[in-house]
Amino acid sequence: MGSKTDTAQMTIFSPLRFKVRPPQALTPMIDLATVPLPCLAESDLKPSITRTKDGKSSLPVDSDVLQNGSRILRNIKKSHEGSYTCRATNALTTIEADVKINAPVAALSCSMIKKYISSKSGNYVIDPDGEGGLAPFTAFCDMTDKSGVGVTVISHDSESRTYVHQVSGYGARGCYSRDIHYTGASLSQLASLTRVSLHCEQVIKYECHGSVLLNNGDLYGWWVSRDSQKMRYWGGASGNNKCACGMTNSCADSRFGCNCDKQDHVWREDSGLLTDKTKLPVKQLRFGDMGNRYSDFGYHTLGKFKCYGIV
């Protein structure tokens, strides 16, 4: 009976898929300059991209769309928390990718800010013990010191050169007392900073005129650690009853471990770095041996507390 032939044209389109998709969840840092939300889809039929936050089409004001279609969030804050959906649609189908932005947290230290957020020096919010512990606090981040590793710098109320004088009666051991109050952070918060930092340090200096210091263990002056221990060494030393000159056998009198202990009424100085981060920062300064207000006195200077490096 014969035959009949016909032809049909079949066009096959590649499936719509995400070429780049955002992570499933993200916990940004406070003060983070930008958080990228990549969402790139591809197929033979050009897709359109739409985005929603918590099911609503309105996105945060601090957001921009890049030329490649990805979106970035700027100036991260609490209001950015939520569920973001990227929806790609072409003539045949629709696909979705979700990312959950958790509540932003503060960086642990300035070294972490330098590594992940910004290389610009300034004040930043840090949270050394992480979420759920002690409150975050603001610190100055020096991004140029220590070869640019990002140094957390904490100021206090006793940084200027301060006169050490007779308080009352004879200048007994430790009769002069100076409590150190740190700006914007408690000792507990600073202790957390030491635990997340590789190195911490503080410069300490005593300029003396007839006022002895460690006196080979018969202490007249000392510094107090954050856990209230009387520390028996001075800046630049690692052994008890010594200052920096005692470590190099270069003190004014070889019988003593500090320059001030010569007690010859000549202006002398003992200074150096304190670096034991388990004891820092300095909580209090104590001085004595000021029996004569006209000849036995001194000046103390305590530097800012600095921590750097990431444990």
Secondary structure, 3 states (H helix, E strand, C coil): CCCCCCCCCCCCCCCCEEEECCCCEECCECCCCEEEECCEEECCCCCEEEEEECCECCCCCCEEECCCCCEEEECCCHHHCEEEEEEEECCCCEEEEEEEECCCECECCHHHHHHHCCCCCEEEEECCCCCCCCCCEEEEEECCHHHHCCEEEECECCCCCEEECCCCCCCCCCCEEEECCECCCCHHHHHHHHHHCCEEEEEEEEEEECCCCCHHHCCCCEEECCCCCEECCCCCCCCCCCCHHHHHCCCCCCCCCCCHHHCCCCCEEEEEEECCCCCCCCCEEEECCCCCCCCCEEEEEECCEEEECCC
